Amino acid sequence: MIRPALSSDGAAIAAVHVAAWRSAYAGLLPDWTLTELSARRQESYYSRVIRMRGIVHVAEPAEEDAPPVVGFVTASRDPVRAIADGEIETLYVLDDWREQGFGRGLIRAAARDLAALGCRSAFVWVLSGNPSRWFYERLGGVRSVEGSVSVGGRAQPQTAFVWDPIERLTEPLAD
């Protein structure tokens, strides 16, 4: 089930963030960057975003023995509109829960919220070496801009994928 995040979800979201980074970016980012990740700092950040009524949705599995949250997405309206009106800021799903529709459901929920705020287009930055970048292409994201971001003191190449119009994400996606 995909639902808006609650204040009580901060710790679970932080745990997903840390686990997803350590899995997705192993070998891509400096090891110390991944080992120094702090679930406590992440919890503080995400709890603040939720309290400020930011766009945050979580994926909650139906299985009783599953983690309370197996994925999440954050998004915001981009006031600069340099690339698109809205930005999908983060989208992470735990490894064992991928390929089950959670990522698609999360990004659709965020896109619907962005559209409700008046966004006509959306984008996401993805580290160019991220093995999951194909996911955004499969969802119809168009490679738009290449850039770089400093992570762990190193410049990392990144690619922006754009959906214009945003309805490419708000409409039901093909499996």
C-alpha positions in Angstrom: 0.0 0.0 0.0 1.2 3.5 -0.8 0.2 6.2 1.6 1.2 9.7 2.8 3.9 9.5 5.4 3.1 10.1 9.1 5.2 11.7 11.7 5.8 8.3 13.2 7.4 7.0 9.9 10.6 9.0 10.3 12.7 6.2 11.7 11.5 3.6 9.2 12.1 6.0 6.3 15.6 6.7 7.6 16.3 3.0 7.8 15.3 2.6 4.2 17.4 5.5 3.1 20.5 4.2 4.7 20.0 0.6 3.5 19.2 1.7 -0.1 22.3 4.0 -0.3 24.6 1.3 1.0 23.2 -1.1 -1.5 22.8 1.1 -4.6 26.0 3.1 -4.2 28.5 0.5 -3.0 31.5 0.7 -5.3 30.2 4.0 -6.7 30.7 6.3 -3.7 33.6 6.3 -1.3 33.1 3.5 1.3 33.4 6.0 4.2 30.5 8.0 2.8 28.3 4.9 3.1 29.6 3.7 6.5 29.2 7.2 8.0 25.5 7.4 7.1 23.4 8.0 10.2 19.9 6.7 10.5 19.4 9.2 13.4 20.4 12.2 11.3 18.2 10.9 8.4 15.3 10.4 10.8 15.6 14.0 12.0 15.6 15.3 8.5 12.6 13.3 7.2 10.6 13.9 10.4 11.1 17.6 9.8 10.0 17.3 6.1 6.9 15.4 7.2 6.0 18.0 9.9 6.4 20.8 7.3 3.9 19.0 5.2 6.3 18.1 2.4 5.4 15.6 -0.2 6.4 12.3 1.4 4.8 8.9 0.6 5.7 5.5 2.0 5.3 1.9 0.7 3.8 -0.3 3.4 3.7 -4.0 2.6 0.8 -6.2 3.6 2.9 -9.0 5.0 2.9 -9.1 8.8 6.6 -10.0 9.2 7.8 -7.3 6.8 9.4 -4.0 7.8 6.9 -1.3 8.4 8.1 0.8 5.5 9.9 -0.8 2.4 10.2 2.3 0.3 9.5 6.0 0.1 9.5 9.0 -2.1 9.9 12.8 -1.5 9.1 15.6 -4.0 8.7 19.3 -4.1 7.7 22.1 -6.4 10.8 23.6 -8.0 10.4 27.4 -7.7 13.3 28.0 -10.1 11.9 25.7 -12.8 15.3 25.3 -14.3 14.5 21.8 -15.6 10.8 21.2 -14.7 8.1 22.5 -12.4 8.4 19.7 -9.8 11.2 17.5 -8.6 11.2 13.9 -7.4 13.9 14.4 -4.8 14.3 10.8 -3.5 12.9 7.4 -4.3 14.2 4.4 -2.5 12.9 0.8 -2.2 14.6 -1.9 -0.2 16.3 -4.5 -2.4 14.0 -7.4 -1.3 10.9 -5.4 -2.2 11.9 -4.2 -5.7 10.1 -5.4 -8.8 6.8 -5.5 -6.9 5.3 -2.2 -8.1 6.2 -0.1 -5.0 8.6 2.2 -6.9 6.0 2.8 -9.6 3.3 3.5 -7.0 5.5 5.8 -5.0 6.5 7.9 -8.0 2.9 8.1 -9.2 1.7 9.3 -5.8 4.4 12.0 -5.8 3.6 13.1 -9.3 -0.2 13.4 -8.5 0.7 15.6 -5.5 3.0 17.8 -7.7 0.2 18.1 -10.3 -2.2 19.2 -7.6 0.3 22.0 -6.8 0.1 23.1 -10.4 3.3 21.4 -11.7 3.0 20.6 -15.4 6.3 18.7 -15.6 8.6 16.8 -13.2 12.2 15.7 -13.1 14.6 13.6 -11.0 18.4 13.7 -10.8 20.0 10.2 -10.8 23.7 9.4 -10.3 24.8 8.3 -13.8 26.3 5.1 -12.4 23.2 4.2 -10.4 22.2 0.7 -11.6 18.5 1.6 -11.2 18.6 4.5 -13.6 16.9 2.2 -16.2 13.7 2.4 -14.0 13.2 6.1 -14.9 13.7 5.4 -18.6 11.1 2.6 -18.3 8.7 5.0 -16.8 9.1 7.3 -19.8 11.6 9.7 -18.3 13.6 11.5 -21.0 17.3 12.1 -20.4 17.5 15.9 -20.4 20.5 17.3 -18.6 23.9 16.0 -17.5 25.6 17.5 -14.5 27.6 16.6 -11.4 27.1 16.7 -7.7 29.6 16.4 -4.9 29.1 13.4 -2.7 31.7 12.4 -0.2 34.0 15.1 -1.5 34.0 13.7 -5.0 32.2 14.9 -8.1 29.7 12.4 -9.3 28.1 12.6 -12.7 24.4 12.7 -12.7 21.6 12.7 -15.2 18.2 14.4 -15.1 15.2 12.6 -16.4 12.1 14.7 -17.3 8.4 13.9 -17.7 6.7 16.6 -19.7 3.8 16.7 -19.4 3.6 15.3 -15.8 0.6 13.2 -16.8 3.1 10.7 -18.1 3.6 9.9 -14.4 0.1 10.5 -13.0 -1.6 8.1 -15.4 -1.5 4.4 -14.7 1.8 3.0 -15.8 2.2 -0.2 -17.8 3.8 -3.1 -16.0 
